[in-house]
Amino acid sequence: MAIMTWGVETLGLYLHLARAAERRSRPLVRDRMLLMGAVIASQLNLSPIAAYCRHRVLQHNPGHMVARWPTIEEALDQEDFLIWLKQLTRKYGPEVAEQWAETLGIVRKGERATYFSDGEYAAAVLGMGWDDLQAQFGPADAQP
C-alpha cells in the first residue's frame, strides 16, 4: 500500500497543530497530529522528530497501536498500521490541516527559511532544540 509523501512544510503544519491541540487540552487530536508528523518526519529522514512524536503519543496513551513497533519506520512496513494511517490521512489530510491552521490563526509563510535545517525547524516548532532531540532520540548520523 502506497502512502503519500509530503514535505517539511506539511510536517511543520502538523507539528503546529499538535502544539495548538495540546494548548487547547485536546490530547487525542494532539496525538493524531503528532502521528501524522511522525510519519512525515520518517519520510524526510528526520528520525529524531519521528521518535519524539511517537514518544509523546505513548506518554499519553501507552496502549496505542504504535507501541507495537519500536520505530515509526518499522510501523510503516506493517499493513495494519498502513490501513490505520490511510484512515487517519483521509480524516486529517493536509487540506483539512491547512483549514484548521487558518482557523486557529497559525501563520507559517516563510517560516522554514529562517532555520538552518529541516531538523532545526521541526524541533523549534515542537519547542525543542534539534541537538537535544538528536541526543535523546536520534542516531548519530541524523540530518544536521
C-alpha positions as CSV (number, residue, x, y, z in Angstrom):
1,M,0.0,0.0,0.0
2,A,1.5,3.3,-1.1
3,I,1.4,6.3,1.3
4,M,1.6,9.9,0.3
5,T,4.9,11.8,0.8
6,W,4.8,15.4,1.9
7,G,7.5,18.0,2.6
8,V,8.8,19.8,5.6
9,E,6.2,22.5,5.3
10,T,3.5,19.9,5.8
11,L,5.5,18.4,8.7
12,G,5.6,21.9,10.3
13,L,1.8,22.2,9.8
14,Y,1.0,19.0,11.7
15,L,3.5,19.9,14.5
16,H,1.9,23.3,14.9
17,L,-1.5,21.8,15.1
18,A,-0.2,19.3,17.7
19,R,1.0,22.1,19.8
20,A,-2.2,24.0,19.4
21,A,-4.2,20.9,20.4
22,E,-2.1,20.5,23.5
23,R,-2.6,24.1,24.5
24,R,-6.4,23.6,24.0
25,S,-6.3,20.4,26.1
26,R,-7.2,18.1,23.2
27,P,-4.9,15.2,23.8
28,L,-6.5,12.8,21.2
29,V,-6.2,15.4,18.5
30,R,-2.7,16.2,19.5
31,D,-1.7,12.5,19.3
32,R,-3.2,12.2,15.8
33,M,-1.3,15.3,14.6
34,L,1.9,14.0,16.2
35,L,1.5,10.7,14.4
36,M,0.9,12.4,11.1
37,G,4.0,14.5,11.8
38,A,6.0,11.3,12.8
39,V,5.2,9.7,9.5
40,I,6.2,12.7,7.5
41,A,9.4,13.1,9.6
42,S,10.2,9.5,9.0
43,Q,9.8,10.0,5.2
44,L,12.1,13.1,5.4
45,N,14.9,11.1,7.3
46,L,14.2,13.1,10.5
47,S,14.1,10.1,12.7
48,P,14.6,12.1,15.9
49,I,11.5,14.0,15.2
50,A,9.5,10.9,14.4
51,A,10.8,9.2,17.5
52,Y,9.9,12.2,19.7
53,C,6.4,12.4,18.3
54,R,5.9,8.6,18.9
55,H,7.3,9.0,22.4
56,R,4.8,11.9,23.2
57,V,1.9,9.8,22.0
58,L,2.9,6.8,24.1
59,Q,3.4,9.0,27.2
60,H,-0.3,9.9,26.9
61,N,-1.5,6.5,25.6
62,P,0.9,3.6,26.3
63,G,-1.5,1.2,24.7
64,H,-1.6,3.0,21.4
65,M,-1.2,0.8,18.3
66,V,2.1,2.5,17.5
67,A,3.6,0.9,20.7
68,R,3.7,-2.5,18.8
69,W,6.8,-1.3,16.9
70,P,10.0,0.3,18.2
71,T,10.0,3.0,15.5
72,I,7.7,4.7,13.1
73,E,9.8,3.4,10.2
74,E,9.1,-0.2,11.3
75,A,5.4,0.6,11.7
76,L,5.3,1.9,8.1
77,D,6.3,-1.6,6.9
78,Q,3.1,-3.1,8.5
79,E,-0.2,-3.5,6.7
80,D,-2.3,-2.9,9.8
81,F,-0.5,0.4,10.6
82,L,-0.8,1.5,6.9
83,I,-4.6,0.8,7.0
84,W,-4.9,2.9,10.1
85,L,-2.7,5.6,8.6
86,K,-4.8,5.7,5.5
87,Q,-7.9,6.3,7.6
88,L,-6.1,9.0,9.6
89,T,-5.0,10.7,6.4
90,R,-8.5,10.6,5.0
91,K,-9.8,12.3,8.1
92,Y,-6.9,14.7,8.8
93,G,-5.2,15.2,5.4
94,P,-3.2,18.3,4.6
95,E,-6.3,20.2,3.2
96,V,-8.1,19.7,6.5
97,A,-5.0,20.6,8.4
98,E,-4.5,23.8,6.4
99,Q,-8.1,24.8,7.2
100,W,-7.6,24.2,10.9
101,A,-4.3,26.2,10.9
102,E,-6.1,29.1,9.2
103,T,-9.0,28.9,11.7
104,L,-6.5,28.9,14.6
105,G,-4.5,31.8,13.1
106,I,-1.3,29.8,12.7
107,V,0.8,31.7,10.2
108,R,3.7,29.7,8.7
109,K,4.6,31.6,5.5
110,G,8.3,31.5,5.0
111,E,8.9,30.1,8.5
112,R,11.2,27.2,7.4
113,A,13.6,29.6,5.6
114,T,14.6,31.1,9.0
115,Y,16.2,27.8,10.1
116,F,19.5,26.2,9.0
117,S,18.0,22.7,8.5
118,D,14.7,20.9,8.4
119,G,15.6,19.2,11.7
120,E,16.1,22.5,13.4
121,Y,12.9,23.9,12.0
122,A,10.8,20.9,13.1
123,A,12.4,20.8,16.6
124,A,11.7,24.5,17.0
125,V,8.0,24.1,16.1
126,L,7.9,21.4,18.9
127,G,9.5,23.9,21.3
128,M,12.7,21.7,21.4
129,G,16.3,22.0,20.4
130,W,17.5,19.9,17.5
131,D,20.7,18.9,19.3
132,D,18.7,17.8,22.3
133,L,16.3,15.7,20.2
134,Q,19.2,14.1,18.3
135,A,20.9,13.3,21.6
136,Q,17.8,11.8,23.1
137,F,16.0,10.2,20.1
138,G,18.3,10.1,17.1
139,P,21.1,8.2,15.6
140,A,24.5,10.0,15.4
141,D,24.1,10.2,11.6
142,A,20.8,12.1,11.7
143,Q,20.4,15.0,9.3
144,P,22.0,18.2,10.7
